[in-house]
Protein backbone atom coordinates (compact mmCIF):
# COMPACT_ATOMS: atom_id res chain seq x y z
CA UNK A 1 0.00 0.00 0.00
CA UNK A 2 1.20 3.49 -0.83
CA UNK A 3 2.57 5.41 2.19
CA UNK A 4 0.13 8.29 1.60
CA UNK A 5 -2.82 5.90 1.81
CA UNK A 6 -1.43 4.48 5.04
CA UNK A 7 -1.20 8.01 6.46
CA UNK A 8 -4.80 8.71 5.51
CA UNK A 9 -5.95 5.42 7.04
CA UNK A 10 -4.16 6.30 10.29
CA UNK A 11 -5.73 9.77 10.20
CA UNK A 12 -9.19 8.21 9.79
CA UNK A 13 -8.54 5.93 12.76
CA UNK A 14 -7.52 8.96 14.84
CA UNK A 15 -10.70 10.77 13.82
CA UNK A 16 -12.79 7.82 14.98
CA UNK A 17 -10.84 7.83 18.25
CA UNK A 18 -11.49 11.57 18.64
CA UNK A 19 -15.24 10.96 18.48
CA UNK A 20 -14.84 8.73 21.53
CA UNK A 21 -12.62 11.28 23.26
CA UNK A 22 -15.38 13.87 22.87
CA UNK A 23 -17.71 11.51 24.72
CA UNK A 24 -15.13 11.16 27.49
CA UNK A 25 -14.59 14.95 27.63
CA UNK A 26 -10.84 14.34 27.18
CA UNK A 27 -9.85 17.69 25.69
CA UNK A 28 -6.10 17.18 26.16
CA UNK A 29 -6.17 13.83 24.37
CA UNK A 30 -8.44 15.32 21.74
CA UNK A 31 -6.01 18.15 21.00
CA UNK A 32 -3.05 15.81 20.72
CA UNK A 33 -4.96 13.47 18.45
CA UNK A 34 -6.15 16.30 16.20
CA UNK A 35 -2.58 17.61 15.88
CA UNK A 36 -1.33 14.15 14.92
CA UNK A 37 -4.18 13.71 12.45
CA UNK A 38 -3.31 17.01 10.78
CA UNK A 39 0.34 15.97 10.57
CA UNK A 40 -0.63 12.68 8.91
CA UNK A 41 -2.91 14.41 6.40
CA UNK A 42 -0.18 16.89 5.49
CA UNK A 43 2.32 14.05 5.14
CA UNK A 44 -0.09 12.13 2.90
CA UNK A 45 -0.69 15.20 0.75
CA UNK A 46 3.01 15.93 0.38
CA UNK A 47 3.78 12.34 -0.67
CA UNK A 48 0.78 11.65 -2.86
CA UNK A 49 2.85 11.41 -6.03
CA UNK A 50 2.50 7.98 -7.61
CA UNK A 51 -0.54 7.15 -5.48
CA UNK A 52 -3.73 5.83 -7.04
CA UNK A 53 -5.90 8.96 -7.36
CA UNK A 54 -9.16 7.08 -6.83
CA UNK A 55 -8.00 5.45 -3.60
CA UNK A 56 -6.56 8.74 -2.36
CA UNK A 57 -9.79 10.55 -3.15
CA UNK A 58 -11.88 7.84 -1.48
CA UNK A 59 -9.88 8.17 1.74
CA UNK A 60 -10.13 11.94 1.69
CA UNK A 61 -13.90 11.66 1.37
CA UNK A 62 -13.97 9.26 4.32
CA UNK A 63 -11.94 11.78 6.34
CA UNK A 64 -14.33 14.54 5.31
CA UNK A 65 -17.28 12.50 6.59
CA UNK A 66 -15.51 11.76 9.87
CA UNK A 67 -14.69 15.45 10.27
CA UNK A 68 -18.35 16.31 9.77
CA UNK A 69 -19.29 13.84 12.50
CA UNK A 70 -16.69 15.38 14.79
CA UNK A 71 -17.96 18.88 14.05
CA UNK A 72 -21.59 17.92 14.66
CA UNK A 73 -20.75 16.22 17.94
CA UNK A 74 -18.63 19.16 19.09
CA UNK A 75 -21.42 21.62 18.26
CA UNK A 76 -23.92 19.54 20.24
CA UNK A 77 -21.55 19.35 23.22
CA UNK A 78 -20.89 23.08 23.01
CA UNK A 79 -24.61 23.83 23.02
CA UNK A 80 -25.21 21.47 25.94
CA UNK A 81 -22.38 23.08 27.88
CA UNK A 82 -23.79 26.54 27.15
CA UNK A 83 -27.24 25.46 28.34
CA UNK A 84 -25.78 24.02 31.52
CA UNK A 85 -23.80 27.20 32.16
CA UNK A 86 -26.91 29.36 31.69
CA UNK A 87 -28.88 27.20 34.13
CA UNK A 88 -26.11 27.43 36.72
CA UNK A 89 -25.86 31.19 36.30
CA UNK A 90 -29.63 31.53 36.75
CA UNK A 91 -29.52 29.36 39.87
CA UNK A 92 -26.61 31.38 41.22
CA UNK A 93 -28.48 34.65 40.65
CA UNK A 94 -31.54 33.22 42.38
CA UNK A 95 -29.49 32.16 45.38
CA UNK A 96 -27.76 35.55 45.52
CA UNK A 97 -31.15 37.22 45.33
CA UNK A 98 -32.37 35.27 48.34
CA UNK A 99 -29.26 36.26 50.27
CA UNK A 100 -29.66 39.94 49.38
CA UNK A 101 -33.32 39.93 50.39
CA UNK A 102 -32.45 38.25 53.66
CA UNK A 103 -29.82 40.88 54.43
CA UNK A 104 -32.18 43.73 53.61
CA UNK A 105 -34.90 42.33 55.79
CA UNK A 106 -32.46 41.86 58.67
CA UNK A 107 -31.27 45.46 58.21
CA UNK A 108 -34.86 46.64 58.10
CA UNK A 109 -35.57 44.75 61.33
CA UNK A 110 -32.62 46.39 63.09
CA UNK A 111 -33.63 49.86 61.89
CA UNK A 112 -37.22 49.25 62.96
CA UNK A 113 -36.18 48.05 66.45
CA UNK A 114 -33.90 51.03 67.03
CA UNK A 115 -36.49 53.56 65.96
C-alpha positions, 0 to 999 in steps of 0.5 A: 500500500502506498505510504500516503494511503497508510497516512490517511488510514491512520488519520481516519482511525484517529478521527474515529478515536477523537469521536470517543474522546469527545464523549469522554470529555478528554480535551487534552487527548483530543487536541493531541490526536487532532494535531497528529491527524493534521500531521498525517494528512499533510504528510499524505498530501506531500507524498501523494505522487504515484498514489492511485488517485481514486484510492486517495480521493476515497480516503479523503472523502472518508476523512471529510465524513468523519470530520463532519461527524466530529464537528456535529458532535462538538457543536452539540456538546458546546450547546449542551455546555452553554445550556448548563452554564446558563442554568447554573448562572440563573440558579446562582443569581436566584441564590444571591437574590435570596441572600440579598433579600435576607440581608435587607430584611435583617437590616430593616428589622434592626432599623425598625427596632432602634427607631 
